[in-house]
Amino acid sequence: MPTAAAPDGDGLPETVTIGVSIHVPEPYGSQVQDARAGHGDPQARSIPTHVTLLPPTETSADRLPGIEHHLRTVAAAHRPFRMLLQGSGTFRPVSPVVFVRVEEGAQECRALEAEVRSGPLARELAFPYHPHVTVAHGLPDPVLDQAHEQARTFRAVFNVTEFVLSTFGADAVWRPWRSYAFGRS
């Protein structure tokens, strides 16, 4: 679990944990959070419903201006796209995760992820990138089985017009910090 360091004079910790994602809009975001909470997932309310583009990454606060410039540049080079979330999948037995599949928009997510995770945010991943929306994580197998079955009927269609840079707080909650609209410099 990421940890926060002592705050500096700008109100941010000297070391901050960031992530970049596409947030799932309402009412779909709350539907997924409610499902996670219903399965007993302790992270259900501390993580906005999203498709990850950059997993939790620790950096120093003084690098944030360069990171923000990088993210503005990436966003400016992309156009809005349609996303269809539908059906369920799992990473078991490798990882105890059940998710909703990205049926449409996955290619755009892969392109965004590759560009976001370059330059000042270049880093190796523990697993190959696979766009998805988590609905259960780290729970007992019978609960993961139930989550997998219930997520089969989930369907959401929306336009993606931006991605979000979030920070991980000392209270273990992810909060949106900046958003980056596509096609703007």
Secondary structure as UniProt FT lines:
FT   TURN            9..10
FT   STRAND          15..23
FT   TURN            26..27
FT   HELIX           28..38
FT   TURN            39..40
FT   TURN            42..46
FT   STRAND          50..60
FT   HELIX           61..63
FT   HELIX           64..76
FT   STRAND          81..90
FT   TURN            92..94
FT   STRAND          97..104
FT   HELIX           106..116
FT   HELIX           119..121
FT   STRAND          132..137
FT   HELIX           141..151
FT   TURN            152..153
FT   STRAND          155..160
FT   STRAND          162..168
FT   TURN            170..171
FT   STRAND          174..181
FT   TURN            182..183
//
